[in-house]
Amino acid sequence: MTYLLALVFLFFSIETIYPNNDDLIEYIRRVAHPLDSIRDLDPLIEAAADRRFVLLGEASHGTSEYYTWRSEISKRLIAEKGFRYIAVEGDWTSAYEVNKFVKNLPGAGNNAREVLASFDRWPQWMWNNEEIKSLINWIRDYNLDLPADERIGFYGIDIYAVWESIREVVHYFESNDHERTDLVRNAYACLLEFENRPQDYAVAVYQRRADCKPHVEEVVSLLREHAESLSAKDPVAYFNLKQNALVVKNAERHYRAMIHRGPDSWNYRVRNFKGTVERLADYYGEDSKGIVWAHNTHVGDARATPMAHQGIENIGYLLRNRHGEENVFIVGFGTHRGSVLAGRRWGAPMETMQVPEAMENSFGDLFFQAGIPEALLIFNDEVPSSFFDIRGHRAKGVVYNPIQESGNYVPTILPQRYNAFIFIEETNPLTPM
């Protein structure tokens, strides 16, 4: 629910009067690359090849084409340019089951369908779908001929499976460190009192009836204190253990901030995104390169939208700011019309909904008028100044109501928000399993 609350104040309708768009439409026709096959991705693959982080967005969480094109980009970056891992806007614990499967680690599930079933919390369709099944089968096959320490990984950067992460940490200590098991159990007892009721925890903190912060931080401190010995025993298990403990710590901060107005709750979540990706980069080595899948709202640089003015951060901005724009390549996605998988409200059954035609003068409208059904545009120093006008860029979440479409547009300076943009004229819904 926090995800929706955080997005509500970002989106509002745009009623700006624009000058004649003919020159801009002609520029798109002249410069954009039609996408008829995976070979048409060549310019993007070359432009992104040497970046340490490639961020692949999506304008919704339920569109098949966004997943299939991101899969093709990811496969080529892995096979041709040496990228080592994919990190997605999904829960760490569920995605780690996928990681074990693609790397053939101990305890891995038997097949892709089985491991994707671990994404069992609403909205399950985001990762438990046929498009992702095809990708992880490809990664597993690709890994077969690689040494264990060179295999491609698959991870989650989100925090909503906090209760599952707690159980993973406790289980580790029960199996490996009986001496400290009670300490860890007692530390997490505070938060477990509110299991699956994060809103109640936020209220309890506000009313000063609960405060689990020092307890969850105690576990993180314990892991840091014994990092050398734990890592030496099993570096893979320790990395997973540490990440689960950090998910709990950051989720607690996220939930305690829910009760307050402002960007803090959102920002704690996206800082976990960034921290996880940076830890993966360190884990895979100084020269490693990784791919991030998340919503446009997360990957597109916040400074090119009203987000930055409202104190709202995202992973695109944070990574560019920390590592330099020369080390981060961001790809945004958009459409003109089609259909999408979403829910009418949080927790509602998923359904296929029709996506209306893009609003006049929005980026979806401009690309539609250019007449290239599927197009790739890479921004360079020759982008005309008219492309820097602020225009609406549609964003749909896991909750969607086409009737309220005018409120789903983020005012955006497209060439500053992304390094490249992929447009699909008419999209289709994901295929859930």
C-alpha positions as CSV (number, residue, x, y, z in Angstrom):
1,M,0.0,0.0,0.0
2,T,2.9,2.4,0.7
3,Y,3.9,2.2,-3.0
4,L,0.5,3.6,-4.0
5,L,0.4,6.3,-1.3
6,A,3.9,7.5,-2.4
7,L,2.9,7.8,-6.0
8,V,-0.4,9.6,-5.6
9,F,1.1,13.1,-5.1
10,L,3.5,12.6,-8.1
11,F,0.9,12.4,-10.8
12,F,-1.3,15.2,-12.0
13,S,-2.7,16.3,-15.3
14,I,-0.9,18.7,-17.7
15,E,-2.8,21.4,-19.5
16,T,0.2,23.2,-21.0
17,I,-0.3,24.8,-24.5
18,Y,2.5,23.5,-26.7
19,P,3.8,25.1,-30.0
20,N,3.6,23.2,-33.2
21,N,5.0,19.7,-32.8
22,D,5.8,19.0,-36.5
23,D,9.6,19.6,-36.1
24,L,9.8,17.3,-33.1
25,I,7.7,14.6,-34.8
26,E,9.9,14.8,-37.8
27,Y,13.0,14.4,-35.6
28,I,11.6,11.2,-34.1
29,R,10.9,9.8,-37.6
30,R,14.4,10.6,-38.7
31,V,16.4,9.5,-35.7
32,A,14.5,6.7,-34.0
33,H,15.4,3.1,-34.8
34,P,12.5,0.8,-35.7
35,L,12.5,-2.3,-33.5
36,D,11.6,-5.2,-35.8
37,S,14.1,-7.8,-34.3
38,I,16.6,-8.1,-31.5
39,R,19.4,-7.0,-33.9
40,D,17.7,-3.6,-34.0
41,L,18.9,-3.2,-30.4
42,D,22.5,-2.9,-31.6
43,P,22.7,0.9,-31.0
44,L,21.4,0.6,-27.4
45,I,23.7,-2.4,-26.6
46,E,26.7,-0.5,-27.8
47,A,25.8,2.7,-26.0
48,A,25.2,0.9,-22.7
49,A,28.1,-1.6,-23.0
50,D,30.6,0.1,-20.8
51,R,28.3,1.4,-18.1
52,R,28.5,-0.2,-14.7
53,F,24.7,0.0,-14.2
54,V,22.0,-0.3,-16.9
55,L,18.6,0.6,-15.6
56,L,15.6,-0.7,-17.6
57,G,12.2,0.8,-16.8
58,E,8.6,0.1,-17.5
59,A,5.5,2.4,-17.7
60,S,3.4,-0.2,-16.0
61,H,3.8,-3.4,-13.9
62,G,1.6,-5.5,-16.2
63,T,2.7,-5.1,-19.8
64,S,4.2,-8.0,-21.8
65,E,6.2,-6.0,-24.2
66,Y,8.1,-4.2,-21.5
67,Y,9.2,-7.6,-20.1
68,T,10.1,-9.2,-23.4
69,W,12.2,-6.2,-24.6
70,R,13.9,-5.9,-21.2
71,S,14.7,-9.6,-21.4
72,E,16.2,-9.3,-24.9
73,I,18.3,-6.3,-23.8
74,S,19.4,-8.2,-20.7
75,K,20.4,-11.3,-22.6
76,R,22.5,-9.4,-25.0
77,L,24.2,-7.4,-22.3
78,I,25.0,-10.6,-20.5
79,A,26.1,-12.7,-23.5
80,E,27.9,-9.9,-25.4
81,K,29.0,-7.3,-22.9
82,G,29.8,-9.3,-19.7
83,F,27.0,-8.1,-17.4
84,R,26.9,-10.3,-14.3
85,Y,23.5,-10.0,-12.6
86,I,19.9,-8.7,-12.9
87,A,18.3,-7.0,-9.9
88,V,14.5,-6.5,-10.1
89,E,11.9,-4.5,-8.2
90,G,10.8,-7.6,-6.3
91,D,11.3,-9.1,-2.9
92,W,14.8,-10.3,-2.0
93,T,13.6,-13.7,-0.5
94,S,11.5,-14.7,-3.5
95,A,14.1,-13.5,-6.1
96,Y,16.8,-15.4,-4.2
97,E,14.9,-18.6,-4.9
98,V,15.3,-17.7,-8.6
99,N,18.9,-17.0,-8.0
100,K,19.5,-20.4,-6.5
101,F,17.7,-22.0,-9.5
102,V,19.6,-20.1,-12.3
103,K,22.9,-20.8,-10.5
104,N,22.1,-24.4,-9.6
105,L,22.9,-23.7,-5.9
106,P,22.1,-26.1,-3.1
107,G,18.4,-26.2,-2.3
108,A,17.3,-24.9,-5.7
109,G,13.8,-25.6,-7.0
110,N,13.3,-28.2,-9.7
111,N,12.0,-25.9,-12.4
112,A,11.2,-22.3,-13.3
113,R,7.5,-22.6,-12.6
114,E,8.2,-23.9,-9.1
115,V,10.6,-21.2,-8.1
116,L,8.5,-18.4,-9.5
117,A,5.6,-19.6,-7.3
118,S,7.6,-18.2,-4.4
119,F,6.3,-14.8,-5.6
120,D,3.1,-15.5,-3.8
121,R,2.2,-12.1,-2.4
122,W,0.0,-9.6,-4.3
123,P,0.8,-8.5,-7.0
124,Q,2.0,-12.0,-7.9
125,W,1.8,-11.3,-11.6
126,M,4.8,-9.0,-11.6
127,W,7.3,-11.8,-11.5
128,N,5.3,-15.0,-11.6
129,N,4.6,-14.9,-15.3
130,E,5.5,-16.6,-18.5
131,E,7.8,-13.8,-19.7
132,I,10.0,-14.1,-16.6
133,K,9.9,-17.9,-16.8
134,S,11.4,-17.7,-20.3
135,L,14.1,-15.4,-19.1
136,I,15.2,-17.4,-16.1
137,N,15.3,-20.6,-18.1
138,W,17.6,-18.8,-20.5
139,I,19.9,-17.7,-17.7
140,R,20.0,-21.2,-16.2
141,D,21.0,-22.6,-19.6
142,Y,23.6,-19.9,-20.1
143,N,25.1,-20.6,-16.7
144,L,25.5,-24.3,-17.4
145,D,28.9,-23.9,-19.1
146,L,30.2,-21.3,-16.7
147,P,32.3,-21.9,-13.5
148,A,30.3,-21.5,-10.3
149,D,31.9,-18.1,-9.4
150,E,31.1,-16.6,-12.9
151,R,27.4,-17.5,-13.1
152,I,24.8,-14.9,-13.8
153,G,22.7,-13.9,-10.7
154,F,19.1,-12.8,-10.2
155,Y,18.1,-10.8,-7.2
156,G,15.3,-8.6,-5.7
157,I,15.8,-5.1,-4.4
158,D,12.5,-4.5,-2.6
159,I,11.5,-4.6,1.1
160,Y,8.0,-5.8,1.4
161,A,8.8,-9.4,2.3
162,V,10.2,-8.3,5.6
163,W,8.6,-11.1,7.5
164,E,10.1,-13.7,5.2
165,S,13.5,-12.0,5.6
166,I,13.1,-12.3,9.4
167,R,12.5,-16.0,9.1
168,E,15.5,-16.5,6.9
169,V,17.8,-14.8,9.4
170,V,16.4,-16.8,12.3
171,H,16.7,-20.0,10.4
172,Y,20.3,-19.3,9.6
173,F,21.2,-18.9,13.2
174,E,19.1,-21.9,14.2
175,S,21.1,-24.0,11.8
176,N,24.6,-22.5,12.2
177,D,24.9,-20.5,15.5
178,H,22.9,-21.9,18.4
179,E,24.7,-19.6,20.8
180,R,23.2,-16.4,19.3
181,T,19.8,-17.8,18.1
182,D,17.9,-16.6,21.2
183,L,19.4,-13.1,20.8
184,V,18.2,-12.9,17.2
185,R,14.8,-14.3,18.0
186,N,14.3,-11.8,20.8
187,A,15.4,-8.9,18.6
188,Y,12.9,-9.7,15.9
189,A,10.0,-10.5,18.3
190,C,9.2,-6.8,18.5
191,L,8.5,-6.5,14.8
192,L,6.9,-10.0,14.5
193,E,4.2,-8.8,16.8
194,F,2.9,-6.8,13.8
195,E,3.4,-9.4,11.2
196,N,1.6,-8.6,8.0
197,R,0.2,-5.4,9.7
198,P,2.8,-2.7,8.9
199,Q,0.2,0.0,9.2
200,D,-0.5,-1.0,12.8
201,Y,3.2,-0.8,13.5
202,A,3.4,2.7,12.1
203,V,0.5,3.8,14.3
204,A,2.1,2.1,17.3
205,V,5.4,4.0,16.7
206,Y,3.5,7.2,16.3
207,Q,1.6,6.6,19.6
208,R,4.9,5.6,21.3
209,R,3.6,2.1,22.0
210,A,6.3,0.4,20.1
211,D,9.8,1.0,18.8
212,C,11.6,-1.9,17.0
213,K,14.4,0.1,15.5
214,P,17.1,-0.6,18.1
215,H,16.2,-4.3,18.0
216,V,16.5,-4.8,14.3
217,E,19.7,-2.7,14.2
218,E,21.1,-4.9,16.9
219,V,21.1,-7.9,14.4
220,V,22.8,-5.9,11.7
221,S,25.5,-4.8,14.2
222,L,25.9,-8.5,15.2
223,L,26.5,-9.5,11.6
224,R,29.0,-6.7,11.0
225,E,30.9,-7.6,14.2
226,H,31.3,-11.2,13.0
227,A,31.5,-10.5,9.3
228,E,35.0,-11.9,8.8
229,S,34.3,-15.3,10.4
230,L,30.8,-15.7,9.0
231,S,32.0,-14.8,5.5
232,A,35.0,-17.1,5.7
233,K,32.7,-20.0,6.6
234,D,30.4,-19.5,3.6
235,P,30.5,-16.2,1.7
236,V,27.4,-16.9,-0.4
237,A,25.3,-17.7,2.7
238,Y,26.7,-14.7,4.5
239,F,25.8,-12.4,1.7
240,N,22.2,-13.6,1.7
241,L,22.1,-13.4,5.5
242,K,23.4,-9.9,5.6
243,Q,21.0,-8.7,2.8
244,N,18.0,-10.2,4.7
245,A,19.0,-8.4,7.9
246,L,19.3,-5.1,6.0
247,V,15.9,-5.7,4.4
248,V,14.4,-5.9,7.9
249,K,16.3,-2.8,9.1
250,N,15.2,-0.7,6.0
251,A,11.7,-2.0,6.0
252,E,11.3,-1.0,9.7
253,R,12.4,2.6,8.7
254,H,10.1,2.6,5.7
255,Y,7.0,1.5,7.8
256,R,7.7,3.8,10.8
257,A,7.7,6.8,8.4
258,M,4.3,5.8,6.8
259,I,2.3,7.7,9.3
260,H,4.0,11.0,8.4
261,R,3.4,13.2,5.3
262,G,6.3,13.8,3.0
263,P,8.8,11.6,1.1
264,D,10.6,9.8,3.9
265,S,8.8,6.5,3.6
266,W,9.3,6.4,-0.2
267,N,12.9,7.4,0.1
268,Y,13.8,4.7,2.7
269,R,12.5,2.1,0.2
270,V,14.4,3.4,-2.8
271,R,17.6,3.8,-0.7
272,N,17.3,0.0,-0.1
273,F,17.1,-0.4,-3.9
274,K,20.3,1.6,-4.3
275,G,22.1,-0.1,-1.4
276,T,21.2,-3.5,-2.6
277,V,22.5,-2.8,-6.1
278,E,25.7,-1.4,-4.8
279,R,26.2,-4.4,-2.5
280,L,25.7,-6.6,-5.5
281,A,28.3,-4.6,-7.5
282,D,30.8,-5.0,-4.6
283,Y,29.9,-8.7,-4.3
284,Y,30.5,-9.4,-8.0
285,G,33.7,-7.4,-8.1
286,E,35.2,-4.0,-8.9
287,D,34.8,-4.4,-12.6
288,S,31.4,-6.0,-12.6
289,K,28.4,-4.6,-14.4
290,G,24.7,-5.1,-13.5
291,I,21.2,-4.6,-14.9
292,V,18.3,-3.2,-12.8
293,W,14.6,-3.7,-13.7
294,A,12.2,-1.3,-12.1
295,H,9.3,1.1,-12.9
296,N,10.1,4.2,-14.9
297,T,9.3,6.2,-11.7
298,H,12.2,4.5,-10.0
299,V,14.8,4.4,-12.7
300,G,14.2,7.7,-14.5
301,D,16.3,10.5,-13.0
302,A,14.0,12.3,-10.5
303,R,15.6,15.6,-11.3
304,A,13.8,15.6,-14.7
305,T,10.4,15.4,-13.0
306,P,8.7,17.3,-10.0
307,M,9.9,14.5,-7.7
308,A,13.2,16.2,-7.0
309,H,11.5,19.4,-6.0
310,Q,9.4,17.5,-3.5
311,G,12.4,15.9,-1.9
312,I,11.6,12.5,-3.5
313,E,14.6,10.3,-4.5
314,N,14.8,7.4,-6.9
315,I,17.4,4.9,-7.9
316,G,18.2,6.6,-11.2
317,Y,19.1,9.8,-9.5
318,L,20.9,8.2,-6.6
319,L,23.1,6.0,-8.8
320,R,23.9,8.9,-11.2
321,N,24.7,11.2,-8.3
322,R,26.9,8.6,-6.5
323,H,28.7,7.0,-9.5
324,G,28.5,9.6,-12.2
325,E,26.3,9.8,-15.2
326,E,29.0,8.2,-17.3
327,N,28.5,5.0,-15.3
328,V,24.7,4.8,-15.5
329,F,22.6,4.1,-18.6
330,I,18.8,4.5,-18.1
331,V,16.2,3.2,-20.6
332,G,12.6,4.4,-20.3
333,F,9.5,2.7,-21.8
334,G,6.1,4.0,-23.0
335,T,3.1,3.3,-25.1
336,H,0.2,4.9,-26.9
337,R,-2.6,2.4,-26.2
338,G,-3.3,-1.2,-25.5
339,S,-4.1,-3.4,-22.5
340,V,-2.5,-4.1,-19.2
341,L,-2.7,-6.4,-16.2
342,A,-3.5,-4.6,-12.9
343,G,-5.9,-4.4,-10.0
344,R,-8.7,-1.9,-9.3
345,R,-7.4,-1.4,-5.8
346,W,-4.6,-2.8,-3.6
347,G,-5.1,-6.5,-3.1
348,A,-7.9,-6.8,-5.7
349,P,-8.0,-9.6,-8.3
350,M,-5.8,-9.0,-11.3
351,E,-7.6,-8.2,-14.5
352,T,-6.9,-7.1,-18.0
353,M,-7.8,-3.5,-18.5
354,Q,-7.8,-1.3,-21.6
355,V,-5.3,1.5,-21.8
356,P,-6.8,4.6,-23.5
357,E,-4.9,6.4,-26.2
358,A,-2.2,8.7,-24.9
359,M,-3.2,12.2,-24.0
360,E,-2.6,14.9,-26.6
361,N,0.9,16.4,-26.6
362,S,2.2,13.7,-24.2
363,F,5.3,11.8,-25.2
364,G,3.1,8.8,-26.1
365,D,1.1,11.0,-28.4
366,L,4.3,12.4,-30.1
367,F,5.8,9.0,-30.8
368,F,2.4,7.7,-32.1
369,Q,2.3,10.6,-34.6
370,A,5.8,9.8,-35.7
371,G,4.3,6.5,-37.1
372,I,6.9,3.9,-36.0
373,P,5.0,1.1,-34.2
374,E,8.0,0.0,-32.1
375,A,10.9,2.5,-31.8
376,L,14.2,3.1,-30.0
377,L,15.4,6.6,-29.5
378,I,18.9,7.2,-28.0
379,F,19.4,10.7,-26.7
380,N,22.7,12.5,-27.7
381,D,24.1,16.0,-28.0
382,E,22.0,16.7,-31.1
383,V,18.6,16.4,-29.4
384,P,16.6,19.5,-30.4
385,S,15.7,22.0,-27.7
386,S,12.0,21.4,-28.2
387,F,12.5,17.9,-26.8
388,F,13.4,19.5,-23.4
389,D,9.9,20.9,-23.0
390,I,8.1,19.4,-20.0
391,R,5.5,17.0,-21.2
392,G,3.3,14.3,-19.7
393,H,4.8,10.7,-19.5
394,R,2.2,8.1,-18.5
395,A,2.9,5.9,-15.5
396,K,0.6,3.0,-14.3
397,G,1.1,1.1,-11.1
398,V,-0.2,-2.3,-9.9
399,V,-3.4,-0.4,-9.1
400,Y,-4.9,1.2,-12.2
401,N,-8.2,2.8,-13.1
402,P,-8.4,3.9,-16.8
403,I,-11.3,6.3,-15.9
404,Q,-8.8,8.4,-13.9
405,E,-6.3,8.4,-16.7
406,S,-5.6,12.1,-16.6
407,G,-4.0,11.7,-13.2
408,N,-1.4,9.2,-14.4
409,Y,1.0,11.5,-16.2
410,V,4.4,12.5,-14.7
411,P,5.6,15.9,-16.0
412,T,8.9,15.0,-17.6
413,I,12.0,16.3,-19.5
414,L,12.5,13.0,-21.4
415,P,16.2,13.4,-22.5
416,Q,17.2,14.3,-19.0
417,R,15.2,11.5,-17.4
418,Y,16.6,8.7,-19.6
419,N,19.5,8.0,-21.9
420,A,17.2,6.1,-24.3
421,F,13.5,5.5,-24.8
422,I,11.6,2.6,-26.2
423,F,8.1,3.2,-27.5
424,I,5.5,0.4,-28.2
425,E,2.5,1.7,-30.0
426,E,0.0,-0.9,-28.8
427,T,0.8,-3.1,-25.8
428,N,-0.6,-6.4,-24.4
429,P,-0.9,-7.7,-20.8
430,L,1.5,-10.0,-19.1
431,T,0.8,-13.8,-19.2
432,P,0.5,-14.9,-15.5
433,M,1.2,-18.5,-14.6
